[in-house]
Amino acid sequence: MELFALKLPLIKKGDPLLDIIISVLEDQGKSLKEGDIVVIAEKVVATSQGRVVNLSDVKNISSEAKSLSKKFDMDERYVELILRESSMILGGMRHVILAKVNDFLIANAGIDQSNAGPNNVVLLPNNLKKIVWEYRESLKKRYNLEKIGLIIADSRVQPLRKGTIGIAIATAGFEPIENLIGYPDLFNRPMEITMRAIADDLASAAQFLLSETDQRTPVVIIRDSNVEFTEEPIFTPEMPPEECLYMNIFSKYLTEKNR
């Protein structure tokens, strides 16, 4: 498997991101090929959508935001945005609030202050599941390809682990999950729960090259990954909270703690 990153100019609010990616590819004498997977950092997608907010423009701070900002030592305007973007707040610690957004858990509702500019924050992209297929379709037509995948990626922390890893928050054009349930192991014992997170594995591989500081490399091309390309994926990476190991244990822990 081969990976290479694309260095882009600074993406600004409203910039035509796909046109810029295509232009950079052509300037480097490169092209997309059959079987490529394009990984794009969510922040440049969000920035191109105009999802940049200056904190001075955040008004009408709720009492809940004021309370949480004091509890977790955070800017109340930042907390207000977290509440607006979230469907559920699970708790937090100093400078961080764990929130449920769409179908996943994420620190501070995915609202990022890094690389956003003075007093700015960048929200998560709008319509992730729609935009990832639109981007993929545009690249597919541009390069006349049948097999091409696209991942919008973000970084996440894991329970009891230092540092961040890559995660696919939206995918298109390939099966993001490989179901191994029922397959035999080395001793012919059938697998009972194992499902490989193919898209997340690829996003983590790309994370080595995706820039989170000042390198400006928010796009990675993965070549020869041997995934199953399809227009109609069977699986999605998300799972309901009642099936999640961590959500089940944490909810029981909090219930016991609050008795």
C-alpha positions in Angstrom: 0.0 0.0 0.0 1.3 3.5 -0.9 0.4 6.8 0.6 1.3 10.3 -0.4 0.1 13.7 0.9 -0.9 16.8 -1.0 0.3 20.2 0.2 -2.5 22.7 -0.3 -2.5 26.5 -0.1 -4.2 27.9 3.0 -7.9 27.0 2.6 -10.1 30.0 3.4 -13.8 30.3 4.1 -15.7 29.5 0.9 -12.8 28.3 -1.1 -13.6 25.6 -3.8 -11.8 22.8 -2.1 -12.2 20.1 -4.8 -11.0 22.5 -7.5 -7.9 23.3 -5.4 -7.2 19.6 -4.8 -7.4 18.9 -8.5 -5.2 21.8 -9.4 -2.5 20.7 -6.9 -2.6 17.2 -8.3 -2.1 18.5 -11.9 0.6 21.0 -10.8 2.5 18.1 -9.4 2.0 16.0 -12.6 -0.1 13.5 -10.7 -3.6 12.0 -11.2 -6.0 9.7 -9.4 -6.0 6.1 -10.5 -8.4 3.1 -10.3 -8.5 1.9 -6.7 -7.4 5.1 -5.1 -8.9 6.3 -1.8 -8.8 10.1 -1.1 -8.6 11.0 2.5 -9.5 14.6 3.3 -9.2 16.2 6.8 -12.6 17.4 8.0 -11.3 20.9 8.9 -10.6 22.0 5.3 -14.0 20.6 4.3 -15.7 22.6 7.0 -13.6 25.7 6.3 -14.5 25.6 2.6 -18.2 25.3 3.6 -17.9 28.5 5.6 -18.2 26.8 9.0 -15.8 29.2 10.6 -17.2 31.3 13.5 -15.6 34.2 15.3 -16.3 33.9 19.0 -17.1 37.6 19.3 -20.2 36.9 17.1 -21.6 34.3 19.6 -24.4 36.1 21.4 -27.3 35.0 23.7 -25.2 32.7 26.0 -27.5 30.2 27.7 -27.5 29.6 31.4 -26.4 26.0 30.7 -23.4 27.2 28.8 -22.4 29.6 31.6 -22.7 26.8 34.1 -20.6 24.4 32.1 -18.0 27.0 31.2 -17.4 27.6 34.9 -17.4 23.9 35.7 -14.8 23.0 33.0 -12.9 26.3 32.9 -13.8 27.2 29.3 -14.9 30.2 27.3 -18.7 30.4 27.7 -19.1 31.4 24.0 -17.2 28.2 23.0 -19.4 26.2 25.3 -22.5 27.7 23.8 -21.4 26.6 20.3 -20.7 23.1 21.7 -24.3 23.0 23.1 -25.8 24.2 19.8 -23.9 21.5 17.8 -24.6 18.6 20.1 -27.5 16.3 20.7 -26.2 15.2 24.1 -23.6 16.3 26.6 -22.1 13.3 28.5 -19.7 15.1 30.8 -16.2 16.6 30.7 -13.0 17.7 32.5 -11.0 20.9 32.5 -11.0 22.5 29.0 -12.9 19.5 27.4 -16.6 18.5 27.1 -17.6 15.1 25.7 -20.5 15.5 23.4 -22.6 13.3 21.1 -22.9 14.8 17.6 -24.7 12.9 14.9 -23.8 9.3 15.5 -20.5 9.6 17.3 -18.9 10.9 20.5 -16.4 13.7 20.2 -14.6 16.2 22.4 -16.0 19.7 22.3 -18.5 18.7 19.6 -15.6 18.6 17.1 -15.3 22.4 17.3 -11.6 23.1 16.8 -9.6 26.2 17.7 -6.3 25.1 16.1 -5.5 26.5 12.7 -8.7 28.5 12.8 -7.2 32.0 13.1 -7.4 34.6 15.9 -10.5 34.2 18.0 -12.0 31.8 15.5 -13.2 28.2 15.8 -14.1 25.7 13.0 -17.3 23.6 13.4 -17.7 20.2 11.9 -18.7 20.1 8.3 -22.4 20.2 7.4 -24.1 17.2 5.8 -21.1 14.9 6.1 -22.8 11.8 4.6 -24.1 13.8 1.6 -20.9 15.8 0.9 -18.6 12.7 1.0 -20.6 11.1 -1.8 -20.7 14.4 -3.8 -17.0 14.8 -3.5 -16.4 11.2 -4.6 -18.8 11.5 -7.6 -17.0 14.7 -8.7 -13.6 13.0 -8.6 -14.9 9.8 -10.2 -16.2 11.8 -13.2 -13.2 14.1 -13.4 -10.7 11.2 -13.7 -13.1 8.7 -15.4 -12.8 6.1 -12.7 -15.0 3.2 -11.6 -13.3 2.3 -8.4 -12.5 5.2 -6.1 -13.2 5.8 -2.5 -13.3 8.9 -0.3 -12.9 9.4 3.4 -13.5 12.6 5.4 -11.2 12.1 8.4 -10.7 13.5 11.9 -8.5 12.7 14.9 -9.8 11.3 18.1 -8.6 10.2 21.5 -9.2 6.7 22.8 -10.0 5.7 26.4 -6.9 5.3 28.5 -4.6 6.1 25.6 -2.4 9.1 25.0 -2.5 11.0 21.7 -4.9 11.0 18.8 -5.6 8.5 16.1 -7.3 8.9 12.7 -11.0 8.1 12.3 -13.3 8.1 9.3 -16.3 10.3 10.1 -17.7 9.8 6.6 -17.0 7.4 3.7 -18.0 6.8 0.2 -17.3 4.2 -2.6 -16.1 1.2 -0.5 -17.1 -1.1 2.3 -15.9 0.7 5.5 -16.4 -2.4 7.7 -15.3 -6.0 7.1 -17.5 -8.5 8.8 -15.5 -11.5 10.1 -18.3 -13.0 12.3 -18.5 -16.7 11.5 -15.0 -16.9 10.0 -12.7 -19.5 11.5 -9.5 -18.5 13.4 -6.3 -20.5 13.3 -7.8 -23.3 15.4 -11.1 -23.4 13.5 -13.0 -21.5 16.2 -15.6 -19.2 14.6 -15.3 -15.5 15.2 -18.2 -14.2 17.3 -17.9 -10.4 17.4 -15.0 -9.3 15.2 -15.7 -6.7 12.6 -12.6 -4.8 11.2 -12.9 -1.1 11.0 -11.4 -0.8 7.5 -12.2 2.9 7.0 -10.8 3.8 10.4 -7.7 1.8 9.8 -7.1 3.7 6.5 -7.8 7.0 8.2 -5.2 6.1 10.9 -2.6 5.2 8.2 -3.3 8.6 6.5 -3.0 10.4 9.9 0.8 10.0 9.7 0.7 12.4 6.8 -2.4 14.6 7.5 -1.2 17.8 9.0 -2.5 19.0 12.4 0.1 21.7 12.8 1.5 24.0 10.1 2.5 21.6 7.3 -0.7 22.3 5.2 -1.1 18.6 4.0 -4.8 18.0 4.7 -5.2 15.5 1.8 -3.7 12.0 1.5 -4.0 9.6 -1.4 -4.0 5.9 -0.5 -3.1 3.6 -3.4 -3.4 -0.3 -3.6 -5.3 -0.7 -0.4 -7.2 -3.8 -1.6 -10.6 -2.7 -0.2 -14.0 -3.7 -1.5 -15.2 -0.9 -3.7 -19.0 -0.6 -4.1 -21.6 2.0 -4.9 -23.9 0.5 -2.2 -22.0 -0.3 1.0 -23.7 -2.8 3.3 -22.3 -1.5 6.6 -21.7 1.8 8.2 -19.1 2.5 10.9 -21.6 3.8 13.5 -23.4 1.6 16.1 -26.3 2.4 18.4 -25.3 3.4 22.0 -26.9 0.3 23.5 -24.5 -1.9 21.5 -21.4 0.0 22.4 -19.1 -1.4 25.1 -18.0 1.9 26.4 -21.4 3.5 26.4 -22.9 0.6 28.3 -20.2 0.5 30.9 -20.0 4.3 31.3 -23.8 4.6 31.7 -23.9 1.9 34.4 -21.0 3.5 36.2 -22.7 6.9 36.2 -25.9 5.4 37.3 -24.2 3.7 40.3 -22.2 6.9 41.1 -25.3 9.1 41.2 -27.3 6.9 43.5 
